Amino acid sequence: MPRIARLDTPGLLHHVMIRGIERRKIFNDDKDRESFIERLSILLPETKTQCYAWSFLSNHAHFLLKSGPSGIASLMRRLLTGYAVSYNRRHKRHGQLFQNRYKSIICQEDTYLQELVRYIHLNPLRAKIVVDLKELDRYSYCGHSALIGKKKREWQDVEYVLGFFGRRVGEARKGYRKEGDDLK
């Protein structure tokens, strides 16, 4: 049975999830995570894709992306294929790294953006990778640290997201932080 075609119109908001085959790790260590981030830093601007939220866990990752002119499929193909090849080479393994193709859920920007940003960024806390929000503030493998101003990621659209939480940056960060405190 053929796969159903995805809706891949430029400018759509996608909640994208990737998972390791058989729920195996896709990130063994920080070097793997940094390799993936390096790919994002190149491919997101190149494809004019906006990244609003992201988080890495050991066997899966979440992204909130607004597709660029060529849609989301081109970005994801290049990102995942390139990463899988380098991961397999580095870890001296062969075969698939990811379970099936990535999952993408189309979202309404105004209605769900705040909720999805919080959901994605709180994943490391829920998965007990970090113990509290203070540790999440410093966690390098999640977009939360960029939103609160602890990390700079040129490819993450912080200003757009903070605009949903307040008019000025300080006020917006407090609003975003308060929402995180309420949801943990």
Backbone hydrogen bonds, N-H to C=O, Kabsch-Sander energy under -0.5 kcal/mol:
donor,donor_aa,acceptor,acceptor_aa,energy
8,D,6,R,-0.7
11,G,67,S,-1.7
12,L,9,T,-1.4
13,L,107,C,-0.6
14,H,12,L,-0.5
14,H,65,L,-3.5
15,H,105,I,-2.8
16,V,14,H,-0.8
16,V,63,F,-2.5
17,M,103,K,-2.7
18,I,61,A,-2.0
20,G,59,N,-3.0
21,I,97,L,-2.5
23,R,20,G,-2.1
24,R,21,I,-2.2
26,I,58,S,-2.9
27,F,58,S,-1.8
33,R,29,D,-1.8
34,E,30,D,-3.0
35,S,31,K,-1.9
36,F,32,D,-2.0
37,I,33,R,-2.4
38,E,34,E,-2.5
39,R,35,S,-1.8
40,L,36,F,-2.3
41,S,37,I,-2.7
42,I,38,E,-1.0
43,L,39,R,-3.0
44,L,40,L,-2.4
46,E,42,I,-1.5
47,T,43,L,-2.4
48,K,44,L,-0.6
48,K,45,P,-0.7
49,T,44,L,-2.2
50,Q,66,K,-2.4
51,C,155,W,-0.7
52,Y,50,Q,-0.6
52,Y,64,L,-3.1
53,A,64,L,-1.1
55,S,62,H,-2.0
56,F,141,Y,-2.5
57,L,60,H,-2.8
61,A,18,I,-2.0
62,H,55,S,-2.2
63,F,16,V,-2.2
64,L,53,A,-2.7
65,L,14,H,-2.6
65,L,63,F,-0.6
66,K,50,Q,-2.6
67,S,12,L,-2.5
67,S,65,L,-0.6
71,G,68,G,-2.0
74,S,70,S,-0.5
75,L,71,G,-0.5
76,M,72,I,-2.6
77,R,73,A,-2.6
78,R,74,S,-2.2
79,L,75,L,-2.8
80,L,76,M,-2.7
81,T,77,R,-2.2
82,G,78,R,-1.8
83,Y,79,L,-1.9
84,A,80,L,-2.6
85,V,81,T,-2.3
86,S,82,G,-2.0
87,Y,83,Y,-3.1
88,N,84,A,-2.7
89,R,85,V,-2.2
90,R,86,S,-2.7
91,H,87,Y,-2.5
92,K,89,R,-0.9
93,R,88,N,-2.4
99,Q,19,R,-3.2
100,N,98,F,-0.6
103,K,17,M,-2.8
105,I,15,H,-2.2
106,I,104,S,-0.5
107,C,13,L,-2.6
109,E,107,C,-0.6
112,Y,108,Q,-2.3
113,L,109,E,-1.7
116,L,112,Y,-3.1
117,V,113,L,-2.5
118,R,114,Q,-2.2
119,Y,115,E,-2.6
120,I,116,L,-2.9
121,H,117,V,-2.5
122,L,118,R,-2.0
123,N,120,I,-1.1
125,L,122,L,-0.5
126,R,122,L,-2.5
127,A,123,N,-2.6
128,K,125,L,-1.2
129,I,124,P,-2.5
130,V,124,P,-1.4
136,L,132,D,-2.1
137,D,133,L,-2.2
138,R,134,K,-0.6
138,R,135,E,-0.9
139,Y,135,E,-0.7
139,Y,136,L,-0.8
142,C,139,Y,-0.5
143,G,54,W,-2.9
145,S,142,C,-0.9
146,A,143,G,-0.6
147,L,143,G,-1.8
148,I,144,H,-2.0
149,G,146,A,-0.8
150,K,145,S,-2.5
151,K,145,S,-1.4
153,R,151,K,-0.6
156,Q,153,R,-1.8
157,D,51,C,-2.8
157,D,155,W,-0.5
158,V,156,Q,-1.7
161,V,157,D,-1.2
162,L,158,V,-2.9
163,G,159,E,-1.6
164,F,161,V,-1.9
165,F,162,L,-1.9
166,G,162,L,-1.0
172,A,168,R,-3.0
173,R,169,V,-2.8
174,K,170,G,-2.0
175,G,171,E,-2.4
176,Y,172,A,-2.9
177,R,173,R,-2.8
178,K,174,K,-2.7
179,E,175,G,-2.0
180,G,176,Y,-1.9
181,D,177,R,-2.3
182,D,178,K,-2.1
183,L,179,E,-1.3
184,K,180,G,-1.3
